[in-house]
Amino acid sequence: MLTRAVRSGRKSAGVVLGAALTSVVLAACSSSSSKPAAGGSSGGSSSSGSAGGSVAGQSITVYSGQHQQTVQALVKDFETKSGVTVNVRSGDEAELANQVLTEGKASPADVFFAENPPALTTLEEKGLLTKVNASTLSAVPASDSAAAGDWVGVSARSAAFAYNTGSVPAAQLPTSVKDLAGAAWKGKLGIAPSETDFTPIVTRMIKSVGADAAKTWLQGLKANGKVYGSNEDLIAAINKGEIAGGVVDHYYWYRMRDEVGAGSVHSALSFFAAGDPGSLVDVSGVGILSSSKHQAAAQAFLAYLVSQPAQQIIATSQSYEYPLLADVTAAKLNKPLSAAGPVVPATDLGDGKQALDLLQSVGLLS
């Protein structure tokens, strides 16, 4: 079972996968199966269903673990364009995924919007998602969505090493996330292991060096670092000089900069070498529950999210994420998505369970 803490409307506390799914969850999962979307694979628009009929006047419920401010802007624009009412239930994506697993076919949710692939992969593996219309999937690169077409990528973020510019000379910046377990970072490192953003890096480390070496690496991080409950707390501590550096998704630094003002920024972002486990770009994605009774409206919502207007909202929002549409640029970011590195396929990240089990085994998660 996925568990995660929630903090007042902001994504931060991490996914913690329990040792095993409960019998209730397993029963809910086994009773659900994938089914084709209404209207097959033909494309839907923000104002019409996949079969070409209007969806105006319909209502859908979205379970969202994504940034609330951006989701609110997207929903408002979609409602105006489509005439569909969107009810958003925001919260921790792992808790929401657990809720769907428990609710099964009785879930009131039509759409699941996640900040990281593992929660979507969990629902996909349990047969709880339907196929996304082909025209929607084709709007973004195929590698940014589920290989089977069960969810579509909407935006992206890059892992980065945030560091205090007064504490870490440029010549001493780590080139690999593996370096952070070394003696040079003893007492200087901060980590937020309960963050959903941290788990994919652990998964990548396992794939790179194997589970045993990844465990040793995590033990090194634990010995070197101070644990923070969120990336917001971690980036604030780095900027204040309480610690020298730590790994965060890039947008935490930009949002911190907005909060404190440019004159109070004493930190910067550095990126690990290409191919390193810490050189991670992953996507936020969205899928439709196979149990949804509003398939056409849900498909229209997904089609909207990868349309130019929606991607422009993402590009200009205070979430500081990367849009995925090729002709939309995140002008607020110092580094374009093309320079951040290729998006890691969701299949490489899986459901995150092995990584979470390893975090628990070294005492970084309870």
Summary of the structure (lengths in Angstrom):
residues: 366
radius of gyration: 20.0
end to end distance: 13.5
largest distance: 63.3
contacts: 1346
relative contact order: 0.20
helix: 41%
strand: 18%
